[in-house]
Each structure stands twice: as C-alpha cells, then as structure tokens.
C-alpha cells in the first residue's frame, strides 16, 4: 500500500481463487476525511463509506501508473527521484530514449514550474550551443523556456570553453528567440573548461534541477531528471561564484 501526497490511496488486492490482480485508486475530495477513510480501511471494517470519493481501477500495474502519471511525476519532483527509489546511486531515467519532444517539453516545464523560476535563471550545460543533428533544436529550446522568459531579467548560461563546441549560428538563434519573447532579458554567456554536469538553478539560487544529458541529447539516450536539494544548490552556487561564473 502506498500513500501519495496524503490524498491518493493505491492499494492492491489479490483474488485468492483466481490469483487475479486488481489495482484500485481511491481519491478523497476532503483532506480531513481522507485520514478517517484510511483508518477504516486499515482496521478492516466491513463497511467503509466512500461517499464523496473518486474511485477507479486497473487490471494491471502499468495502466494504473499511466493513469496517475502526473501526480506521480509531481511527487517524484517534490522528494527527488533518488530519494523516491531510496538508492545511493541511480541508473534509471525519467526521459527514456525515443521519448517524443512534446513529452520532453512537458516534463521539463513541469520541473521548471516546481523550481519556481524568478528573475534569474542559471543554466549549466557544456554543449547547450553545440552543433547538433536535431534539426529543430532551437525551436525545442524556445518552446521549453518561453513560458518562463517574461519574468527572467538575467539568464546566465555556462558552457564549455571549447570553441568547436559553440556554434555561433545556434547561439545567435537561441538568444534572438529569447529576446523576441522578452526584449529586456540579459543573456550572460560564460565559459569554463571544468563544467560537466547539466543543471538549472533559480528561486533565489535556492532551488534547482539536474539533467542527465545536454539538451541536445534528450530523447537520444536515457537521461535522469532530478530535483537538487537546497544544500547541494548552495554548494554549486558557491563553486560557480568562486570560479567567477556568477
């Protein structure tokens, strides 16, 4: 039995005679009433009042997960994917190879909304401006960030200092698109030979997200997207500041 965000109850029943699996989702509309409902179920009372609840079911686990994917995605972001699995290291991915671009945009925007983008966005991706076989790469980048650009005053982008990995055409196109949406945005491009990981920081430099591959690699390989805890964010910000990148 799993409780997600204290409003969704997922529980598993086995029909003994045929050993069939049934996954039932009970969503209580009243947060206070949910606790009482849960206690009644746990205490195995013969009569449980489901009035005011939304009930759905699935005959297999995958269907049940797909039906609740948005709630589960939000929950994973809140606690972090690593903590969700309770593992010290993770080799799984939220974005799998072959994931359609529109779905990647949806996932990234969901994470960015939860980061809470304010007037500053720090993006570290060594190959953000690199040449790519993705023909609509600049369209893809524009679509991801457009909802957040109106509030951003400073967009700090840190990439590799290798000139062969910075395509001036792609760089100019991306920055022009950003300025078309928000003419007042200050795009600050910094370079470093030491940047490797890909991450985004905002919300007063207190919240952020990790991306397991460069933006031009999303959908081409397994890539973990995960929340970064505040302690690690502060350490990253200090390192970037000490390196003269902020």
PEWOLIN-V565464 format. One record per pair of residues at least 4 apart in sequence whose C-alpha atoms are under 7 Angstrom apart, sorted by sequence separation. I is the first residue (numbers start at 1). J is the second residue. D is the distance in whole Angstrom. If there is no record, write none. Layout:
{{I,J,D} {I,J,D}}
//
This chain:
{{4,8,5} {15,19,5} {30,34,6} {33,37,6} {34,38,6} {35,39,6} {36,40,6} {37,41,6} {38,42,6} {39,43,6} {40,44,6} {41,45,6} {60,64,7} {61,65,6} {62,66,6} {63,67,6} {64,68,7} {65,69,6} {68,72,6} {69,73,6} {70,74,6} {71,75,6} {72,76,6} {73,77,6} {74,78,6} {75,79,7} {76,80,5} {77,81,7} {79,83,6} {80,84,6} {81,85,6} {82,86,6} {83,87,7} {95,99,6} {99,103,7} {100,104,6} {101,105,6} {102,106,6} {103,107,6} {104,108,6} {105,109,6} {106,110,6} {107,111,6} {108,112,6} {109,113,6} {110,114,6} {111,115,6} {112,116,6} {113,117,7} {117,121,7} {136,140,6} {137,141,6} {138,142,6} {139,143,6} {140,144,6} {141,145,6} {142,146,6} {145,149,6} {148,152,7} {162,166,7} {167,171,6} {168,172,6} {169,173,6} {170,174,6} {171,175,6} {172,176,6} {173,177,6} {174,178,6} {175,179,6} {176,180,6} {177,181,7} {178,182,6} {179,183,4} {201,205,6} {202,206,7} {203,207,6} {213,217,6} {214,218,7} {217,221,7} {228,232,6} {229,233,6} {230,234,6} {231,235,6} {232,236,6} {233,237,6} {234,238,6} {235,239,6} {236,240,6} {237,241,6} {238,242,6} {239,243,6} {240,244,6} {241,245,6} {3,8,6} {4,9,7} {14,19,6} {15,20,5} {40,45,6} {58,63,6} {76,81,5} {79,84,7} {82,87,6} {99,104,7} {112,117,7} {179,184,7} {202,207,6} {213,218,6} {218,223,7} {228,233,6} {240,245,5} {241,246,5} {3,9,5} {14,20,6} {15,21,7} {28,34,6} {58,64,5} {179,185,6} {201,207,6} {202,208,6} {240,246,6} {2,9,6} {3,10,7} {14,21,5} {41,48,7} {201,208,4} {2,10,6} {13,21,6} {14,22,7} {40,48,6} {76,84,6} {82,90,6} {200,208,5} {201,209,7} {1,10,6} {2,11,7} {13,22,5} {95,104,7} {200,209,5} {1,11,5} {12,22,6} {13,23,7} {199,209,6} {200,210,7} {213,223,6} {1,12,7} {12,23,5} {199,210,4} {212,223,5} {11,23,6} {12,24,7} {198,210,6} {199,211,6} {211,223,7} {212,224,5} {11,24,6} {198,211,5} {211,224,6} {212,225,6} {10,24,6} {11,25,7} {198,212,7} {211,225,5} {10,25,5} {198,213,7} {210,225,6} {211,226,7} {9,25,6} {10,26,7} {198,214,6} {209,225,7} {210,226,5} {8,25,7} {9,26,5} {209,226,6} {210,227,6} {8,26,6} {9,27,6} {209,227,4} {210,228,6} {8,27,5} {208,227,6} {209,228,5} {7,27,6} {8,28,7} {208,228,5} {7,28,6} {207,228,7} {29,52,6} {207,230,6} {7,31,6} {28,52,7} {29,53,6} {206,230,6} {28,53,5} {208,233,7} {27,53,6} {28,54,7} {207,233,6} {7,34,7} {26,53,7} {27,54,5} {206,233,6} {26,54,6} {27,55,6} {206,234,7} {26,55,5} {25,55,6} {26,56,7} {155,185,7} {161,191,5} {25,56,5} {117,148,7} {121,152,7} {128,159,7} {150,181,7} {153,184,7} {154,185,6} {155,186,6} {156,187,6} {157,188,6} {158,189,6} {159,190,7} {160,191,5} {161,192,5} {24,56,6} {25,57,6} {119,151,5} {120,152,5} {126,158,7} {127,159,6} {149,181,7} {150,182,6} {153,185,5} {154,186,5} {155,187,5} {156,188,5} {157,189,5} {158,190,5} {159,191,5} {160,192,5} {161,193,5} {24,57,4} {118,151,6} {119,152,4} {120,153,6} {121,154,6} {122,155,6} {123,156,6} {124,157,6} {125,158,6} {126,159,4} {127,160,7} {149,182,6} {152,185,6} {153,186,6} {154,187,6} {155,188,6} {156,189,6} {157,190,6} {158,191,5} {159,192,6} {160,193,6} {23,57,5} {24,58,7} {77,111,7} {118,152,6} {119,153,5} {120,154,5} {121,155,5} {122,156,5} {123,157,5} {124,158,5} {125,159,5} {126,160,4} {131,165,7} {22,57,7} {23,58,5} {109,144,6} {119,154,6} {120,155,6} {121,156,6} {122,157,6} {123,158,6} {124,159,6} {130,165,5} {138,173,7} {142,177,7} {146,181,7} {160,195,6} {22,58,6} {23,59,6} {129,165,7} {130,166,5} {131,167,6} {138,174,6} {159,195,7} {22,59,5} {23,60,7} {129,166,5} {130,167,5} {21,59,6} {22,60,7} {23,61,7} {127,165,6} {129,167,6} {21,60,7} {105,144,6} {23,64,7} {129,170,6} {129,171,5} {190,245,6} {126,195,6} {126,196,6} {125,197,7} {125,198,5} {124,198,5} {125,199,7} {124,199,5} {123,199,6} {124,200,6} {123,200,5} {122,200,6} {123,201,7} {122,201,5} {137,216,7} {121,201,6} {122,202,6} {121,202,5} {120,202,6} {134,216,7} {118,202,6} {132,216,6} {117,202,5} {118,203,5} {116,202,7} {117,203,6} {128,214,7} {115,202,7} {116,203,5} {127,214,6} {128,215,6} {115,203,7} {125,214,6} {115,207,6} {115,208,6} {100,219,7} {99,219,5} {98,219,5} {97,219,5} {98,220,6} {96,219,6} {97,220,5} {95,219,7} {97,221,4} {96,221,6} {97,222,5} {96,222,5} {95,222,6} {96,223,6} {95,223,5} {93,222,5} {94,223,6} {95,224,6} {93,223,5} {94,224,5} {93,224,4} {94,225,6} {92,224,7} {81,226,6} {80,226,6} {80,227,5} {77,226,7} {77,227,6}}
//
